[in-house]
């Protein structure tokens, strides 16, 4: 597991995967403003799940009940919070019914098939411990945890802003409805359109979407806190009232969470920053930060063909240099670069020309990749869409490993 330097203010949390762990050492002054906003008058708002690892190692994983409850509410999981639902709130009731319907469509069309494919084709290839590097992800922790459920850390990047969570008992009007509208493309096709999503997420930020996906994949929330990346690449948690002093820093949100079936605390770091060459030259601490995570697997999906462009060569070269494995669609690193760098490549699905939004740029059409799909007798079919193409017959999934 990545050595969580300067990430947690509690040494118990820093050593959570190796020694006896208890979140009871996190006092209220150490919790983020997001958690404080969701606090209630209850004396104890946590529930503890005890799991036993081999060799009699016991880890105590303690959720924050209010954060988990917020995630369940935003995710439309009525049965999970039946004891605290306001049955007279028509907006909530509408949210529960429509969210469940939309999620069922996503589950049946995409996620169940993706999960089955992952278990057979990806999970056996992964090491015991690893980290997921997901540039251009937006708030798509959903696909990251569905494909790589056992990662220690998920390091995600997008241009989307970060904002405060509202109080659980006084959500703004239409807050839940706006979240569903922001997720409309995801429900239908399992990818985001950033411009559409940001319009509905104004003032909300990515945190509620991240929590929705964690809740829907069965996780409980331990902590939410903001952080800034310092010049040497280390991260510094800070409270909302300290925001001004970090105005010129690259900032992000850190969510720690766990699945009740696992004896493991996991971490999500969403960083809001520009990954273009120009942006990275202004903020070299971004690469210093990502290099501190060992044994990375890169995930790119629906990435607007940015890694095909001359303005994103630094990120493309970094992935080839500092990650061990890559899972992507055709919008990620062009296939020819894996061949030039002698990576081993496994192809799934089919290759088709870019969708209409991108077909005018002839640089995005990969003749080498088309030839590989046409001649590779080991290519395997898939039954789900992954990326911009809405059907599996036109969907490409590329798995690449360093030799």
VOKE-721254 format. One record per residue: x, y, z of N, C-alpha, C in turn. Coordinates in steps of 0.2 Angstrom, whole numbers, plus 5000, padded with zeros to 4 digits. Example, Ala and Ser with C-alpha at 12.3 -4.5 7.8 and 13.67 -1.06 7.14 Angstrom:
2
506649725039506249785039506649845039 506449895035506849955036506450005039 
END
This chain:
403
500449945000500050005000500450065000 500250114997500550184997500650205004 501250235005501450255012501150325012 500550335016500150395016500550455020 501050485017501450535020501050595021 500950625026500650685028499950695025 499650635024498950635022498450635028 498650595032498150595038498450625044 498050655048498350685054498350635060 498150575059498150525064498650475062 499050455066499550405064499250335064 498650325067498350265067498050255060 497750305057497550305050498050295045 498650325046499250315042499450245041 499350205046499650135046499050085046 498450115043497850075044497950005041 498349995036498349925033498849875036 499249905041499749865043499649845051 499349895054499249885062498549895063 498449885070497749895072497549965071 496949975068496750035065496050055069 496050115071495350145074495350215072 494750235069494650305068494450345074 494350305080494150345086494750395087 495350395084495850435086495750505082 495250505077495150565074494650605078 494850665081494350705085494050755080 493550785083493150835079493550885075 494050915079494450965076494850945070 494950885069495250855063494850845057 494250845058493750825053493650885048 493550875042493450925037492750965038 492751025035492151065036491551025033 491650985028491150945025490850905030 491250865034490950825039490550865044 490850925046490550965051489850985049 489851005042489151025040488650975041 488850905040488350855041488250825048 488650855053488550835060487850845062 487650805067487050815070487150815078 486650825081486650825089486750765092 486850705088486950645091487650635094 487650605100488250595103488750555100 488450505096488950455093488650445086 488950465081488650465074489050405070 489450365073489750315069489550245071 489650195066489550125067490250095065 490350045069491050015068490949945065 491249925060491249855057491949825058 491949765061492549735063492649675058 493249675055493449625051494049585053 494149525052494749495054495149465048 495749485047496249465042496649405044 496949375039497349315041497849335046 498049285050498649295055498349335061 497649335062497349365068497449445068 497549475062497549545062496849575062 496749615066496049645067496049715065 495649745060495649815059494949835060 494849895063494249925065494149975060 493549975056493450025051492750055053 492850125054492350165057492050215052 491450205050491150245045490850315049 490850365045490450425048489750415045 489350405050488650395048488250445044 488450515046488150565042488350575035 488950565034489250565027488950505023 488950445026488650385023487950395022 487550425026486850435025486750485020 487150535019487150585014487250545007 487750505007487850465001487350424999 487050395004486450345002485850385000 485750445003485150485001485250514993 485850544992486050564985485950514980 486150444982486150394978485450354977 484950384980484350354980484250294983 484650274988484550214992484150214997 483450214996482950225001482950175007 483050115005483050055010483650065015 484150095013484750105017484650155023 484150205022484050255027483350265028 482950215028482250215029482150245036 482550235041482450265048482450345048 482750375043482850445043482550485038 482050445034481750485028481150525030 481050585027480550625028479950605023 479550565025479050535021478550585018 478550655021478150705018478550745013 479150725011479550765007479450735000 479050764996478950734989479550734985 479950784985480550794981480950724982 481050714989481450654990481150584988 480550584988480150524986480250514978 480150574975480250564968480950554966 481450574970482150564969482250484969 482050454975482150384976481850344970 481250354968480950314963481250324956 481450384954481750394947482450374947 482850384953483550364953483550284953 483150244956483150174956483050154949 482550184945482450164939482950174934 483250234934483850254930484450204932 484550194938485150154940485050084937 484450054938484349984935484549984928 484350034924484550034917485250024916 485650074920486350074919486650004921 486449974927486649914929486549854924 485949854921485849794917486149804910 486249864907486549874901487249874901 487549904906488249914906488649874912 488449894918488849874924488949804925 488349764925488349694926488849654921 488849684915489249644910489949664911 490049734912490749754914491049714919 490649704925490949674931491149594929 490649564925490849494923491449494919 491549534915492149534910492749554914 492749594919493249614923493549554927 493049524930493249464935493649414931 493449404925493749354921494449374917 494449434915495049464911495449514914 495249544920495749594923495949574929 495449554934495649544941496249494941 496249434937496849394937497549424935 497549474932498149514930498349564935 498049574940498249624945498649604950 499149644953499549624958499149624965 499449604970499049604977498949674979 499349724978499249794980499449834974 499049884972499149924967498749994968 498850044964498550104964498250124957 497750154957497450174950497550244949 497850264943497950334941497450344935 496950394936496450404931496450474929 496850494924496850564922496150574917 495950634917495350654913494750614915 494750594922494150554924493550594926 493550654927492950684930492850644937 492250644939492050614945491850534944 492150504939491950434937492350384941 492250384948492450334952492150274951 491550274948491150214947491450164943 491750184937492050134933492750114936 493050154939493650134943493550084948 493050084952492950034957492649974954 492249984949491949924946492549874942 493049914939493549874936494049854940 494249904945494849884950494549894957 494149844959493849854966494349854972 494949834971495349824977495949864977 495949924973496549974973496550004980 497250014982497350054988497150124988 497250154982497150224981496950234974 496450284973496150304966496350374966 496850394961497050464960496750484954 496250534954495850554949495950624947 495850644941495950714939495450734934 495250804935494750834931494750904932 494350944927494351014928493751034932 493350984934492751004938492951034945 492551084947492751114954492551074960 492751094966492551064972492251114976 491651094979491251134984491051104990 490751134994490551115001489951065000 489851015004489250985004488751025009 488151015007487551055011487451015017 487051045021486851005027486350955025 486350895028485950845027485250855028 485050895033484350905035484050965032 484451005027484151065024484451065017 484351015013484651025006484251075002 484651114998484351164994483751134989 483351174987482751154983483051124976 482851074974483051044968483751014968 484051014974484750984974484750914971 484350874974484350804972484150794964 483650834962483450824955484050854951 484450904953485050924949485550874948 485650834954486150784953485950724948 485350714948485150664943485150684936 485050754935485150784928485850784926 486250794931487050794929487250724928 486850674930487050604929486750574923 486350614919485850584914486250544909 486850574906487250544901487550474904 487750474910488050414914487550364914 486950384916486350334916486250294909 486250334904486150314897486750274894 487350304895487950284891488550264895 488550274902489050264906489750304904 489550374903490150424902489850494903 490250534905490050604907490150654900 489750704900489950754896490050814900 490650834901490850884906490450944906 490350974900490051044900489351034902 488950984900488250974903488250964910 488750924913488750904920488850964924 489351004922489551064926488951114926 488551114921488051164922487551154927 487451084928486951064934487351054940 487951054940488351054947488651114949 488351174946488651234949488451244956 489051264960488951264967488951204971 488951144967488851084971489551044971 489951054965490551024965490450944963 491050914963491050844961490950794967 491050824973490950774979490350734980 489750764979489150724979489150674974 489350684968489350624963489850574965 490450594967490850534970490550494975 490250524980489850494985489350444983 488950474978488450434975488750364972 489250374968489550314965489850264971 490150294976490350244981489750214985 489250254986488650224989488350164985 488350174979487950134974488450064973 489050074974489450014974489649984981 489149994986489149964992489649984997 489950044996490450075001490150115007 490450125012490350175017490850225018 490650285020491150335020491450355027 492150355027492450365034492650445034 492850475029493050545030493050585023 492950645023492950685017493350755020 493850765016494250825018494550855011 494650925011495050955006495750955007 496150955002496850955002497151004997 497751024998498151064993498851024992 499051024986499750994984500251044985 500751034989501251084990501751074985 502251124985502751124979503151054978 503351024984503750964983503250904982 502650914981502150854979501850824985 501950844991501650824997500950854998 500450825001499750855001499650885008 499250935009499150965015498350975016 498050935020497350945022497251015025 496651045023496451105026495751115027 495551155031494851165032494551225028 493951225027493651275022493851355024 493851365030494051435032494751455030 495151405029495851415026495951415019 495351415015495351415008495751465005 495751535007496051585004496851575004 497051555009497851545010498051495005 497651455002497851404997497551414990 497451484989497151504983497551484977 498151484977498651474971498851404971 498651364975498851294976498351244971 498651194969498251144966497851104972 497251104971496851074976496451014974 496250974980495850914978495350904984 495050844983494650814989494850744990 494950724996495150664998494550625002 494350575000493750535003494050465005 494050445011494250375013493550335014 493550275012492950235012493150165013 492650125014492750045014492150015012 492249945010491649905009491549855015 490949845017490849805023491149735022 491149705016491449645015492149635015 492549695015493249695015493549725021 494149695023494549715029495049765026 494749825023495249865020494949935019 495349985021495250055020495550085014 495050115009495350135003495250215002 495550244997495650314997495550334990 495150394989495050424983495350494984 495750514979495950584978495750614972 495350654972495150694966495450764966 495850774961496250834960495950874954 495750934956495550984951496051024948 496251004942496851044938496851034931 497251074928497351064920497951014919 497850964915498350914913498650924907 498550984903498851004897499551014899 500051014893500751034894500751094897 500451144895500451214898500251214905 499751174907499551174914500051134919 500351084916500851044920501551084921 501651124916502251164916502251214922 501651244923501451294928501451254935 501251194935501151154941501551094941 502251094942502651034942502450994948 502251014953502050974959501550924958 501150924952500650874951501050814949 501550814945501950754944502350724950 502550774954502950754960502450714965 501850734965501250704969501150634966 501050634960500850564957501350514957 501950534957502550494957502650464964 502350494969502350464976501950404977 501550384972501150324972501450274968 501650214971502050164967501550114964 501750074959501350024956500750044953 500750094949500150124946499850084940 499250074940498850054934498450114931 498550134925498150194922497550174919 497050214920496350204917496250264913 496050264907495750314903495150294899 494650334899494050314896493650384894 493450384888493050444886493450504887 494050504885494550554886494650614881 494150614876494150664871494750664867 495050614866495650604862496250654864 496250674870496750724872497450704871 497550634873498250614873498450594865 498050614861498250614853498550684851 498350734856498550804854499250824856 499550864852500250894854500250924860 499650954863499650994869499650944875 499650884875499650834880500150784880 500750804877501250754877501550734883 501650784888501950774895501550714898 500850724898500450664902500550604898 500550604891500650544888501250504890 501850544889502450514891502550494898 502150534903502150514910501850444911 501250434908500950364908501350314906 501750324900502150264897502750254902 502950304905503550304910503450274917 502850304920502850294927502250244929 501950214924501350164926501550094923 501350044926501449974924500949944919 500349964920499849934916499349994914 499049984908498550034906497849994903 497350024905496650004902496350064899 496150064893495950114890495450104884 495050154881494750144875495250174870 494950184864495350214858495450294859 495150324864495250394866495950404870 496250354872496850354877497450364872 497950344875498650344871498550304864 498750334859498750304852499050234853 498750184849499050124849499750114847 499950154842500650154840501150164845 501050204850501550224855501650154859 501150114861501250054864501750004860 501650004854502049964850502749984850 502850054849503550084849503950074855 503550074861503850064867503849984870 503649944865503749874866503249844872 502649874873502249854878501849794875 501649754879501149694877500449724877 500049704872499449734871498949674870 498349684873497849634872497149674870 496849654865496349694862495649654864 495149694865494449674866493949714862 493449684860492949724857493049734849 492949794847493049804840493249874839 493549894834493749964833493349994827 493050054829492750094824492950164824 492850204819493050274818492750314824 493050374826492750414831492050434830 491650444835490950464834490950534831 490350554829490250614825490650684829 490650684835490850744839491650754837 491950694835492750694835492950674828 492450654823492750624817493050674812 492950744813493250794809493950794810 494250774815494950774816495250704814 495650704808495850644805496450614810 496750654814497250624818496950574823 496350574825496050534830495850464827 495850454820495750384817496450354817 496450294820497050254820497050194815 497450204810497450144805497850084808 498350104812498750044815498350004820 497850044823497450004828496949964824 496649994819496149954814496549894812 497149894809497449844807497549784812 497749804818497849764824497149724825 496649764825495949724827495849674821 495949694815495849654809496249584809 496849594811497349534811497449494817 497149524823497349484829496849434830 497049374830496649314831496449304838 496849334843496649324850496149374853 495949424848495449474851494849444853 494649464859493949444862493449494861 492849464861492249504860492049534867 491649584868491349614874490649624873 490249624878489549634878489349704881 489749744882489649814885489949864881 489649924882490049984879490450014884 491050044881491550074885491850134882 491550194883491750254880491250284876 491350314871490850354867490450314863 490650254860490150214856489650184861 489050194858488450164863488350094862 488650054858488549984857489249944857 489249884859489849844860490149834853 489749834848489949814841490549864839 490449924842490949974840491449994845 491449964851491849984857492449944857 493049984858493649954859493849954866 494149904869494549904875495249874874 495649914877496449904876496749894882 497049834883497449824889498149814887 498549854891499349864889499749854895 500249814895500749804900501449814898 501849844902502549844901502849774901 503249754896503549694896504049684902 
END
